[in-house]
């Protein structure tokens, strides 16, 4: 399998290449090539449009009697895709392009016309300057003035951009500083508002001793940090006097408190006198001392 790619062939010792008969071909023979349409064109026979890049099986030949500084010019033959009319075009090495020759007309391309007009104007200007030195001096003066105007405009644009950049940096710095100041003011206002809220809460909610609380609690002798179960939290309006606890309790609690106060303190044990109680009851045996 590897021998099929070998390029070296065997030539016998008696091989003479001059004895090989030469194949005779016409001087200007055509070759079949595959190409794409180099420009958009319209068929002169049927009016069909052929876009640039359309693929064709074309015939190529060398144009006789035409060249450009020794460069050969080639002609191509294609057929219209609709009516099969023959269309020819050839190379144009002078303009590095192709030129329509027969059977079709090239579509209008405005940029090519602009280039041609510019080239004509340039040639006319050069010809006029050659014949008129004052005109050449005037043209050079106009050109130098135009260049100076362009440079001045460019310098102005650069200065404006630099100024805008500096202003933008300063604005960003001021915005950052302003945001920090605003944040500081907002924190201060928030802190003041929280202090006012806390003060209002202390005024609205107060702890007062219950009516049946011990004397120590009523006197306020509660250990620091400690709490007493006899304290009652009272909700009241701010900037008003402290209301009585009786008016804040429900009806059942008020009835219970009034009943307790009417009964009074509980009766204590009576002391014995000479072996008899205060009620006149006599006890047998030694009387026990009471504590």
TIZANU-50357 format. One record per residue (C-alpha): residue in three letters; residue number from 1; x, y, z. Coordinates in steps of 0.02 Angstrom, whole numbers, plus 50000, padded with zeros to 5 digits. Example, Ala and Ser with C-alpha at 12.3 -4.5 7.8 and 13.67 -1.06 7.14 Angstrom:
BEGIN
residu: ALA; num: 1; xx: 50615; yy: 49775; zz: 50390
residu: SER; num: 2; xx: 50684; yy: 49947; zz: 50357
***
This chain:
BEGIN
residu: UNK; num: 1; xx: 50000; yy: 50000; zz: 50000
residu: UNK; num: 2; xx: 50142; yy: 50120; zz: 50036
residu: UNK; num: 3; xx: 50214; yy: 50097; zz: 49860
residu: UNK; num: 4; xx: 50066; yy: 50182; zz: 49779
residu: UNK; num: 5; xx: 50129; yy: 50352; zz: 49842
residu: UNK; num: 6; xx: 50307; yy: 50329; zz: 49778
residu: UNK; num: 7; xx: 50354; yy: 50466; zz: 49656
residu: UNK; num: 8; xx: 50512; yy: 50385; zz: 49589
residu: UNK; num: 9; xx: 50480; yy: 50284; zz: 49432
residu: UNK; num: 10; xx: 50591; yy: 50158; zz: 49346
residu: UNK; num: 11; xx: 50673; yy: 50215; zz: 49185
residu: UNK; num: 12; xx: 50762; yy: 50082; zz: 49084
residu: UNK; num: 13; xx: 50941; yy: 50115; zz: 49025
residu: UNK; num: 14; xx: 50890; yy: 50131; zz: 48842
residu: UNK; num: 15; xx: 50753; yy: 50263; zz: 48879
residu: UNK; num: 16; xx: 50759; yy: 50413; zz: 48762
residu: UNK; num: 17; xx: 50630; yy: 50551; zz: 48799
residu: UNK; num: 18; xx: 50656; yy: 50631; zz: 48627
residu: UNK; num: 19; xx: 50577; yy: 50479; zz: 48546
residu: UNK; num: 20; xx: 50410; yy: 50510; zz: 48636
residu: UNK; num: 21; xx: 50284; yy: 50581; zz: 48511
residu: UNK; num: 22; xx: 50222; yy: 50755; zz: 48556
residu: UNK; num: 23; xx: 50037; yy: 50792; zz: 48564
residu: UNK; num: 24; xx: 49988; yy: 50934; zz: 48450
residu: UNK; num: 25; xx: 49866; yy: 51063; zz: 48518
residu: UNK; num: 26; xx: 49796; yy: 51222; zz: 48442
residu: UNK; num: 27; xx: 49892; yy: 51379; zz: 48482
residu: UNK; num: 28; xx: 49750; yy: 51461; zz: 48578
residu: UNK; num: 29; xx: 49659; yy: 51314; zz: 48655
residu: UNK; num: 30; xx: 49523; yy: 51340; zz: 48783
residu: UNK; num: 31; xx: 49523; yy: 51261; zz: 48955
residu: UNK; num: 32; xx: 49371; yy: 51216; zz: 49061
residu: UNK; num: 33; xx: 49383; yy: 51297; zz: 49233
residu: UNK; num: 34; xx: 49267; yy: 51318; zz: 49382
residu: UNK; num: 35; xx: 49246; yy: 51499; zz: 49436
residu: UNK; num: 36; xx: 49128; yy: 51623; zz: 49518
residu: UNK; num: 37; xx: 49058; yy: 51780; zz: 49440
residu: UNK; num: 38; xx: 49180; yy: 51919; zz: 49487
residu: UNK; num: 39; xx: 49044; yy: 52054; zz: 49484
residu: UNK; num: 40; xx: 48855; yy: 52069; zz: 49476
residu: UNK; num: 41; xx: 48790; yy: 52083; zz: 49299
residu: UNK; num: 42; xx: 48629; yy: 52081; zz: 49196
residu: UNK; num: 43; xx: 48603; yy: 51975; zz: 49042
residu: UNK; num: 44; xx: 48573; yy: 52081; zz: 48885
residu: UNK; num: 45; xx: 48465; yy: 51944; zz: 48806
residu: UNK; num: 46; xx: 48336; yy: 51904; zz: 48941
residu: UNK; num: 47; xx: 48372; yy: 52034; zz: 49076
residu: UNK; num: 48; xx: 48416; yy: 51904; zz: 49209
residu: UNK; num: 49; xx: 48521; yy: 51968; zz: 49353
residu: UNK; num: 50; xx: 48676; yy: 51866; zz: 49397
residu: UNK; num: 51; xx: 48741; yy: 51905; zz: 49569
residu: UNK; num: 52; xx: 48923; yy: 51912; zz: 49619
residu: UNK; num: 53; xx: 48988; yy: 51743; zz: 49677
residu: UNK; num: 54; xx: 48877; yy: 51635; zz: 49566
residu: UNK; num: 55; xx: 48973; yy: 51478; zz: 49516
residu: UNK; num: 56; xx: 48996; yy: 51429; zz: 49333
residu: UNK; num: 57; xx: 49085; yy: 51300; zz: 49229
residu: UNK; num: 58; xx: 49178; yy: 51421; zz: 49115
residu: UNK; num: 59; xx: 49300; yy: 51411; zz: 48970
residu: UNK; num: 60; xx: 49462; yy: 51509; zz: 48982
residu: UNK; num: 61; xx: 49574; yy: 51569; zz: 48842
residu: UNK; num: 62; xx: 49718; yy: 51692; zz: 48820
residu: UNK; num: 63; xx: 49674; yy: 51852; zz: 48730
residu: UNK; num: 64; xx: 49785; yy: 51873; zz: 48577
residu: UNK; num: 65; xx: 49868; yy: 52038; zz: 48543
residu: UNK; num: 66; xx: 49826; yy: 52112; zz: 48714
residu: UNK; num: 67; xx: 49934; yy: 52123; zz: 48868
residu: UNK; num: 68; xx: 49976; yy: 52245; zz: 49007
residu: UNK; num: 69; xx: 50163; yy: 52269; zz: 49027
residu: UNK; num: 70; xx: 50192; yy: 52089; zz: 48980
residu: UNK; num: 71; xx: 50049; yy: 52023; zz: 49089
residu: UNK; num: 72; xx: 49933; yy: 51910; zz: 48993
residu: UNK; num: 73; xx: 49747; yy: 51947; zz: 48984
residu: UNK; num: 74; xx: 49624; yy: 51803; zz: 48995
residu: UNK; num: 75; xx: 49446; yy: 51790; zz: 48929
residu: UNK; num: 76; xx: 49309; yy: 51684; zz: 49010
residu: UNK; num: 77; xx: 49152; yy: 51615; zz: 48931
residu: UNK; num: 78; xx: 48998; yy: 51578; zz: 49036
residu: UNK; num: 79; xx: 48812; yy: 51550; zz: 49000
residu: UNK; num: 80; xx: 48662; yy: 51642; zz: 49070
residu: UNK; num: 81; xx: 48571; yy: 51543; zz: 49202
residu: UNK; num: 82; xx: 48401; yy: 51579; zz: 49122
residu: UNK; num: 83; xx: 48421; yy: 51588; zz: 48932
residu: UNK; num: 84; xx: 48592; yy: 51504; zz: 48914
residu: UNK; num: 85; xx: 48656; yy: 51651; zz: 48812
residu: UNK; num: 86; xx: 48845; yy: 51664; zz: 48804
residu: UNK; num: 87; xx: 48925; yy: 51797; zz: 48913
residu: UNK; num: 88; xx: 49109; yy: 51844; zz: 48907
residu: UNK; num: 89; xx: 49218; yy: 51947; zz: 49020
residu: UNK; num: 90; xx: 49406; yy: 51967; zz: 49035
residu: UNK; num: 91; xx: 49535; yy: 52016; zz: 49162
residu: UNK; num: 92; xx: 49589; yy: 52197; zz: 49187
residu: UNK; num: 93; xx: 49764; yy: 52197; zz: 49267
residu: UNK; num: 94; xx: 49777; yy: 52386; zz: 49252
residu: UNK; num: 95; xx: 49636; yy: 52412; zz: 49380
residu: UNK; num: 96; xx: 49658; yy: 52240; zz: 49463
residu: UNK; num: 97; xx: 49480; yy: 52198; zz: 49414
residu: UNK; num: 98; xx: 49372; yy: 52115; zz: 49281
residu: UNK; num: 99; xx: 49286; yy: 52198; zz: 49133
residu: UNK; num: 100; xx: 49122; yy: 52143; zz: 49052
residu: UNK; num: 101; xx: 49149; yy: 52114; zz: 48866
residu: UNK; num: 102; xx: 48997; yy: 52037; zz: 48781
residu: UNK; num: 103; xx: 48823; yy: 51969; zz: 48822
residu: UNK; num: 104; xx: 48800; yy: 52061; zz: 48988
residu: UNK; num: 105; xx: 48816; yy: 52232; zz: 49065
residu: UNK; num: 106; xx: 48891; yy: 52265; zz: 49234
residu: UNK; num: 107; xx: 48774; yy: 52333; zz: 49366
residu: UNK; num: 108; xx: 48798; yy: 52512; zz: 49423
residu: UNK; num: 109; xx: 48920; yy: 52526; zz: 49568
residu: UNK; num: 110; xx: 48922; yy: 52704; zz: 49637
residu: UNK; num: 111; xx: 49084; yy: 52685; zz: 49735
residu: UNK; num: 112; xx: 49176; yy: 52646; zz: 49575
residu: UNK; num: 113; xx: 49108; yy: 52804; zz: 49495
residu: UNK; num: 114; xx: 49164; yy: 52905; zz: 49646
residu: UNK; num: 115; xx: 49338; yy: 52834; zz: 49634
residu: UNK; num: 116; xx: 49346; yy: 52874; zz: 49449
residu: UNK; num: 117; xx: 49287; yy: 53054; zz: 49478
residu: UNK; num: 118; xx: 49415; yy: 53078; zz: 49617
residu: UNK; num: 119; xx: 49552; yy: 53012; zz: 49505
residu: UNK; num: 120; xx: 49501; yy: 53128; zz: 49365
residu: UNK; num: 121; xx: 49498; yy: 53278; zz: 49481
residu: UNK; num: 122; xx: 49670; yy: 53235; zz: 49547
residu: UNK; num: 123; xx: 49742; yy: 53219; zz: 49373
residu: UNK; num: 124; xx: 49663; yy: 53382; zz: 49319
residu: UNK; num: 125; xx: 49732; yy: 53470; zz: 49473
residu: UNK; num: 126; xx: 49907; yy: 53406; zz: 49439
residu: UNK; num: 127; xx: 49899; yy: 53459; zz: 49258
residu: UNK; num: 128; xx: 49839; yy: 53633; zz: 49307
residu: UNK; num: 129; xx: 49979; yy: 53654; zz: 49434
residu: UNK; num: 130; xx: 50110; yy: 53606; zz: 49306
residu: UNK; num: 131; xx: 50054; yy: 53745; zz: 49189
residu: UNK; num: 132; xx: 50018; yy: 53878; zz: 49322
residu: UNK; num: 133; xx: 50144; yy: 53899; zz: 49466
residu: UNK; num: 134; xx: 50032; yy: 54025; zz: 49556
residu: UNK; num: 135; xx: 49891; yy: 53900; zz: 49557
residu: UNK; num: 136; xx: 50008; yy: 53770; zz: 49631
residu: UNK; num: 137; xx: 50058; yy: 53893; zz: 49769
residu: UNK; num: 138; xx: 49876; yy: 53933; zz: 49803
residu: UNK; num: 139; xx: 49832; yy: 53748; zz: 49813
residu: UNK; num: 140; xx: 49975; yy: 53717; zz: 49934
residu: UNK; num: 141; xx: 49918; yy: 53863; zz: 50042
residu: UNK; num: 142; xx: 49740; yy: 53797; zz: 50046
residu: UNK; num: 143; xx: 49803; yy: 53623; zz: 50089
residu: UNK; num: 144; xx: 49914; yy: 53687; zz: 50231
residu: UNK; num: 145; xx: 49770; yy: 53791; zz: 50301
residu: UNK; num: 146; xx: 49656; yy: 53640; zz: 50297
residu: UNK; num: 147; xx: 49786; yy: 53536; zz: 50388
residu: UNK; num: 148; xx: 49807; yy: 53671; zz: 50521
residu: UNK; num: 149; xx: 49618; yy: 53680; zz: 50545
residu: UNK; num: 150; xx: 49611; yy: 53492; zz: 50564
residu: UNK; num: 151; xx: 49753; yy: 53494; zz: 50692
residu: UNK; num: 152; xx: 49670; yy: 53636; zz: 50789
residu: UNK; num: 153; xx: 49504; yy: 53543; zz: 50793
residu: UNK; num: 154; xx: 49593; yy: 53386; zz: 50850
residu: UNK; num: 155; xx: 49683; yy: 53482; zz: 50988
residu: UNK; num: 156; xx: 49518; yy: 53559; zz: 51045
residu: UNK; num: 157; xx: 49439; yy: 53388; zz: 51053
residu: UNK; num: 158; xx: 49584; yy: 53319; zz: 51155
residu: UNK; num: 159; xx: 49578; yy: 53468; zz: 51276
residu: UNK; num: 160; xx: 49389; yy: 53449; zz: 51295
residu: UNK; num: 161; xx: 49405; yy: 53265; zz: 51330
residu: UNK; num: 162; xx: 49541; yy: 53296; zz: 51460
residu: UNK; num: 163; xx: 49436; yy: 53432; zz: 51544
residu: UNK; num: 164; xx: 49283; yy: 53319; zz: 51546
residu: UNK; num: 165; xx: 49387; yy: 53180; zz: 51622
residu: UNK; num: 166; xx: 49451; yy: 53295; zz: 51761
residu: UNK; num: 167; xx: 49276; yy: 53361; zz: 51794
residu: UNK; num: 168; xx: 49210; yy: 53185; zz: 51800
residu: UNK; num: 169; xx: 49342; yy: 53133; zz: 51926
residu: UNK; num: 170; xx: 49306; yy: 53285; zz: 52035
residu: UNK; num: 171; xx: 49118; yy: 53253; zz: 52025
residu: UNK; num: 172; xx: 49145; yy: 53072; zz: 52074
residu: UNK; num: 173; xx: 49251; yy: 53128; zz: 52223
residu: UNK; num: 174; xx: 49120; yy: 53254; zz: 52277
residu: UNK; num: 175; xx: 48983; yy: 53126; zz: 52259
residu: UNK; num: 176; xx: 49079; yy: 53004; zz: 52367
residu: UNK; num: 177; xx: 49111; yy: 53137; zz: 52500
residu: UNK; num: 178; xx: 48930; yy: 53194; zz: 52492
residu: UNK; num: 179; xx: 48869; yy: 53016; zz: 52512
residu: UNK; num: 180; xx: 48981; yy: 52992; zz: 52665
residu: UNK; num: 181; xx: 48916; yy: 53156; zz: 52740
residu: UNK; num: 182; xx: 48737; yy: 53107; zz: 52703
residu: UNK; num: 183; xx: 48764; yy: 52938; zz: 52782
residu: UNK; num: 184; xx: 48838; yy: 53022; zz: 52937
residu: UNK; num: 185; xx: 48691; yy: 53141; zz: 52951
residu: UNK; num: 186; xx: 48569; yy: 52999; zz: 52926
residu: UNK; num: 187; xx: 48654; yy: 52898; zz: 53064
residu: UNK; num: 188; xx: 48647; yy: 53048; zz: 53181
residu: UNK; num: 189; xx: 48463; yy: 53078; zz: 53145
residu: UNK; num: 190; xx: 48425; yy: 52893; zz: 53166
residu: UNK; num: 191; xx: 48515; yy: 52892; zz: 53335
residu: UNK; num: 192; xx: 48418; yy: 53046; zz: 53394
residu: UNK; num: 193; xx: 48255; yy: 52967; zz: 53338
residu: UNK; num: 194; xx: 48296; yy: 52806; zz: 53432
residu: UNK; num: 195; xx: 48336; yy: 52905; zz: 53590
residu: UNK; num: 196; xx: 48172; yy: 53000; zz: 53577
residu: UNK; num: 197; xx: 48077; yy: 52838; zz: 53551
residu: UNK; num: 198; xx: 48161; yy: 52759; zz: 53702
residu: UNK; num: 199; xx: 48121; yy: 52911; zz: 53810
residu: UNK; num: 200; xx: 47940; yy: 52907; zz: 53753
residu: UNK; num: 201; xx: 47930; yy: 52721; zz: 53793
residu: UNK; num: 202; xx: 47998; yy: 52753; zz: 53968
residu: UNK; num: 203; xx: 47869; yy: 52889; zz: 53993
residu: UNK; num: 204; xx: 47725; yy: 52784; zz: 53927
residu: UNK; num: 205; xx: 47770; yy: 52622; zz: 54016
residu: UNK; num: 206; xx: 47806; yy: 52637; zz: 54203
residu: UNK; num: 207; xx: 47817; yy: 52511; zz: 54345
residu: UNK; num: 208; xx: 47723; yy: 52555; zz: 54504
residu: UNK; num: 209; xx: 47709; yy: 52450; zz: 54665
residu: UNK; num: 210; xx: 47548; yy: 52353; zz: 54693
residu: UNK; num: 211; xx: 47437; yy: 52405; zz: 54839
residu: UNK; num: 212; xx: 47472; yy: 52242; zz: 54932
residu: UNK; num: 213; xx: 47660; yy: 52252; zz: 54903
residu: UNK; num: 214; xx: 47780; yy: 52244; zz: 55052
residu: UNK; num: 215; xx: 47844; yy: 52402; zz: 55130
residu: UNK; num: 216; xx: 48020; yy: 52371; zz: 55062
residu: UNK; num: 217; xx: 47955; yy: 52362; zz: 54884
residu: UNK; num: 218; xx: 47847; yy: 52516; zz: 54912
residu: UNK; num: 219; xx: 47998; yy: 52608; zz: 54982
residu: UNK; num: 220; xx: 48095; yy: 52561; zz: 54826
residu: UNK; num: 221; xx: 48227; yy: 52456; zz: 54914
residu: UNK; num: 222; xx: 48243; yy: 52330; zz: 54774
residu: UNK; num: 223; xx: 48417; yy: 52264; zz: 54739
residu: UNK; num: 224; xx: 48504; yy: 52338; zz: 54588
residu: UNK; num: 225; xx: 48467; yy: 52233; zz: 54436
residu: UNK; num: 226; xx: 48336; yy: 52133; zz: 54530
residu: UNK; num: 227; xx: 48151; yy: 52121; zz: 54498
residu: UNK; num: 228; xx: 48002; yy: 52111; zz: 54614
residu: UNK; num: 229; xx: 47843; yy: 52016; zz: 54581
residu: UNK; num: 230; xx: 47746; yy: 52153; zz: 54672
residu: UNK; num: 231; xx: 47783; yy: 52281; zz: 54536
residu: UNK; num: 232; xx: 47648; yy: 52313; zz: 54406
residu: UNK; num: 233; xx: 47684; yy: 52383; zz: 54234
residu: UNK; num: 234; xx: 47565; yy: 52525; zz: 54197
residu: UNK; num: 235; xx: 47536; yy: 52597; zz: 54025
residu: UNK; num: 236; xx: 47493; yy: 52779; zz: 54027
residu: UNK; num: 237; xx: 47496; yy: 52929; zz: 53916
residu: UNK; num: 238; xx: 47648; yy: 53037; zz: 53912
residu: UNK; num: 239; xx: 47653; yy: 53204; zz: 54006
residu: UNK; num: 240; xx: 47509; yy: 53152; zz: 54122
residu: UNK; num: 241; xx: 47503; yy: 53114; zz: 54306
residu: UNK; num: 242; xx: 47522; yy: 52937; zz: 54366
residu: UNK; num: 243; xx: 47346; yy: 52859; zz: 54382
residu: UNK; num: 244; xx: 47291; yy: 52761; zz: 54533
residu: UNK; num: 245; xx: 47315; yy: 52575; zz: 54525
residu: UNK; num: 246; xx: 47136; yy: 52540; zz: 54582
residu: UNK; num: 247; xx: 47067; yy: 52626; zz: 54428
residu: UNK; num: 248; xx: 47176; yy: 52521; zz: 54314
residu: UNK; num: 249; xx: 47128; yy: 52351; zz: 54386
residu: UNK; num: 250; xx: 46978; yy: 52253; zz: 54322
residu: UNK; num: 251; xx: 46815; yy: 52247; zz: 54420
residu: UNK; num: 252; xx: 46845; yy: 52073; zz: 54492
residu: UNK; num: 253; xx: 47017; yy: 52124; zz: 54558
residu: UNK; num: 254; xx: 46947; yy: 52281; zz: 54638
residu: UNK; num: 255; xx: 46808; yy: 52180; zz: 54726
residu: UNK; num: 256; xx: 46937; yy: 52056; zz: 54788
residu: UNK; num: 257; xx: 47048; yy: 52194; zz: 54857
residu: UNK; num: 258; xx: 46904; yy: 52281; zz: 54945
residu: UNK; num: 259; xx: 46849; yy: 52117; zz: 55027
residu: UNK; num: 260; xx: 47025; yy: 52083; zz: 55089
residu: UNK; num: 261; xx: 47043; yy: 52256; zz: 55164
residu: UNK; num: 262; xx: 46872; yy: 52245; zz: 55253
residu: UNK; num: 263; xx: 46916; yy: 52081; zz: 55339
residu: UNK; num: 264; xx: 47072; yy: 52157; zz: 55413
residu: UNK; num: 265; xx: 47224; yy: 52067; zz: 55482
residu: UNK; num: 266; xx: 47202; yy: 51886; zz: 55543
residu: UNK; num: 267; xx: 47177; yy: 51855; zz: 55730
residu: UNK; num: 268; xx: 47331; yy: 51805; zz: 55829
residu: UNK; num: 269; xx: 47340; yy: 51681; zz: 55974
residu: UNK; num: 270; xx: 47296; yy: 51751; zz: 56144
residu: UNK; num: 271; xx: 47418; yy: 51732; zz: 56287
residu: UNK; num: 272; xx: 47376; yy: 51627; zz: 56439
residu: UNK; num: 273; xx: 47359; yy: 51711; zz: 56605
residu: UNK; num: 274; xx: 47381; yy: 51608; zz: 56764
residu: UNK; num: 275; xx: 47343; yy: 51446; zz: 56678
residu: UNK; num: 276; xx: 47187; yy: 51515; zz: 56597
residu: UNK; num: 277; xx: 47167; yy: 51579; zz: 56426
residu: UNK; num: 278; xx: 47094; yy: 51748; zz: 56387
residu: UNK; num: 279; xx: 46930; yy: 51659; zz: 56354
residu: UNK; num: 280; xx: 46924; yy: 51590; zz: 56533
residu: UNK; num: 281; xx: 46970; yy: 51411; zz: 56490
residu: UNK; num: 282; xx: 47073; yy: 51326; zz: 56628
residu: UNK; num: 283; xx: 47211; yy: 51205; zz: 56579
residu: UNK; num: 284; xx: 47272; yy: 51062; zz: 56687
residu: UNK; num: 285; xx: 47453; yy: 51036; zz: 56722
residu: UNK; num: 286; xx: 47592; yy: 51158; zz: 56705
residu: UNK; num: 287; xx: 47561; yy: 51296; zz: 56589
residu: UNK; num: 288; xx: 47677; yy: 51294; zz: 56440
residu: UNK; num: 289; xx: 47760; yy: 51454; zz: 56398
residu: UNK; num: 290; xx: 47718; yy: 51520; zz: 56231
residu: UNK; num: 291; xx: 47844; yy: 51597; zz: 56118
***
